[in-house]
């Protein structure tokens, strides 16, 4: 072996040692970065977990509220239907109890008026003489 070969072999060995040291430094830096990332993720999980619990509680409450709203809407609908039916029934009772007798009374009064008018017309015809001339005419 020549001196140049030994020198090159020494340079190669030195470069190999330098590369190993550099790779070890990168590995250590990577391990520290991973440790920091894991710590940050754990902190994030710890901070987000109460928020997730609150969000789940809010979603559960919203589900309960919407279910109650549906029940209340159904109750209101039933109440409106009952009220409408009762109002219709009341108007039907009013019509039969009040309006029908009023119509019958009006018919009776119309018949009485017609009878009175007929009697007056008959009496008026017999007492007045028939003049073809208008009594109010001056001429």
Buried (B, 14 or more C-beta within 10 A) or exposed (E): EEEEEEEEEEEEEEEEEEEEEEEEEEEEEEEEEEEEEEEEEEEEEEEEEEEEEEEEEEEEEEEEEEEEEEEEEEEEEEEEEEEEEEEEEEEEEEEEEEEEEEEEEEEEEEEEEEEEEEEEEEEEEEEEEEEEEEEEEEE
